[in-house]
Amino acid sequence: MQKYYIVDSSILPEVVDKVIRARTMIENGQVRQVSEAVKRVGISRGTYYKYKDYVFLPEAGLTQRKAVISLMLHHDRGILSEVLNAISAANGSIITINQNIPIHDWASVVSSFDISNLEGTIDELLDVLRASRGVTDVTLISVE
């Protein structure tokens, strides 16, 4: 898991603020294309794409954090329930669950959940899930 820091913007290069402003313009519909947004804020498209997935305002990054995980569950009664209870016990809130039909007694599950109020780290939760009965191949797909 990567480390995240909250730092005062005065120590960062000006380009970081411009990337955030460009992304905000796109998200708010002020502009339709990346090229228009970067032109308005005065950075290159390359600079925008280099940093866009790595810099965020605290309000955006801390109020609605989501994670998507993939796991394989043995086709036994209660295993999915135990996974959901583990997520809930860590103060995660399930958003979606997609479980495929079991083949050879194993079912693929992809779940997204809100981790805004997660107790502990996402890595600790994944370790709990990996240690759970009937659970294998636990993979963190994305964190937003």
C-alpha positions in Angstrom: 0.0 0.0 0.0 1.3 3.4 -0.9 1.8 6.1 1.7 -0.2 9.3 1.6 0.6 12.7 3.1 -1.2 15.9 3.6 1.2 18.8 3.0 1.0 22.5 2.8 0.7 23.6 -0.8 3.4 26.2 -0.3 6.1 23.6 -0.5 4.8 22.0 -3.7 5.5 23.1 -7.2 2.8 25.3 -8.8 2.0 22.6 -11.3 0.3 20.5 -8.6 -2.3 23.3 -8.0 -2.8 23.7 -11.8 -3.4 19.9 -12.3 -6.1 20.0 -9.6 -7.7 23.1 -11.1 -7.7 21.5 -14.5 -9.3 18.3 -13.2 -11.9 20.3 -11.3 -12.8 22.1 -14.5 -13.4 18.8 -16.3 -15.3 17.3 -13.4 -17.6 20.3 -13.1 -18.3 20.5 -16.8 -16.6 23.9 -17.3 -14.6 22.4 -20.1 -15.2 19.3 -22.2 -11.7 18.2 -23.0 -8.4 17.9 -21.2 -6.7 20.0 -23.9 -9.0 22.9 -23.1 -8.6 22.6 -19.3 -4.8 22.5 -19.5 -4.7 25.4 -21.9 -6.7 27.5 -19.4 -4.5 26.7 -16.4 -1.2 26.9 -18.3 0.2 23.4 -18.2 0.9 20.7 -20.8 -1.3 17.6 -21.4 1.7 15.5 -20.4 2.0 17.2 -17.1 -1.7 16.8 -16.5 -1.6 13.1 -17.2 1.6 12.6 -15.1 0.0 14.0 -11.9 -3.8 13.7 -12.3 -4.1 10.4 -10.5 -1.8 11.4 -7.6 -2.8 14.8 -6.4 -6.1 15.6 -4.6 -7.6 18.2 -2.4 -8.2 16.8 1.2 -12.0 17.3 0.8 -12.2 15.1 -2.2 -9.8 12.4 -0.9 -11.1 12.1 2.6 -14.8 12.3 2.4 -15.6 9.6 0.0 -13.0 6.9 -0.3 -13.9 3.7 -2.1 -12.1 0.4 -2.6 -12.7 -2.5 -5.0 -11.6 -6.0 -4.2 -11.7 -9.3 -5.9 -11.7 -12.7 -4.1 -12.5 -16.3 -4.6 -14.9 -17.9 -2.2 -15.5 -21.6 -1.6 -19.1 -22.6 -2.1 -19.9 -23.2 1.5 -22.8 -21.7 3.5 -21.9 -18.5 5.3 -18.6 -17.7 3.7 -19.8 -14.6 1.8 -21.6 -13.5 5.0 -18.3 -13.8 7.0 -16.5 -11.7 4.4 -19.2 -9.0 4.6 -19.1 -9.1 8.4 -15.3 -8.7 8.4 -15.7 -5.6 6.2 -18.4 -4.3 8.4 -16.4 -5.0 11.6 -13.6 -2.8 10.1 -16.2 0.0 9.6 -16.3 -0.5 5.8 -19.7 0.0 4.1 -20.5 -2.3 1.2 -21.6 -0.5 -2.0 -21.8 -3.4 -4.6 -21.3 -7.1 -4.6 -21.0 -9.2 -7.8 -20.8 -13.0 -7.3 -20.4 -15.4 -10.2 -21.8 -18.9 -10.3 -19.6 -21.4 -8.5 -17.5 -23.5 -10.8 -15.8 -26.6 -9.1 -17.1 -25.2 -5.8 -15.4 -21.8 -6.1 -17.1 -18.5 -6.9 -15.5 -15.3 -8.0 -16.6 -12.2 -6.1 -15.9 -8.5 -6.8 -17.0 -6.0 -4.2 -16.8 -2.3 -3.8 -17.1 -0.6 -0.5 -16.7 2.8 1.2 -13.5 3.0 3.3 -14.0 6.6 4.4 -14.4 5.5 8.1 -12.3 2.3 7.9 -10.7 1.3 11.2 -7.1 0.3 10.5 -5.6 0.2 7.0 -6.9 -1.4 3.8 -3.9 -3.8 4.0 -4.9 -5.0 7.5 -8.5 -5.6 6.2 -7.1 -7.6 3.2 -5.0 -9.7 5.6 -8.1 -10.5 7.7 -10.0 -11.5 4.5 -7.1 -13.7 3.4 -7.1 -15.5 6.7 -10.9 -16.1 6.6 -12.3 -19.6 6.1 -13.0 -20.4 2.5 -11.4 -17.3 1.0 -8.5 -17.2 -1.5 -7.0 -14.9 -4.1 -7.8 -11.6 -2.3 -6.8 -8.8 -4.5 -7.1 -5.0 -4.1 -8.2 -3.8 -7.6 -8.4 -0.1 -6.9 -8.7 2.6 -4.2 -10.3 6.0 -4.9 
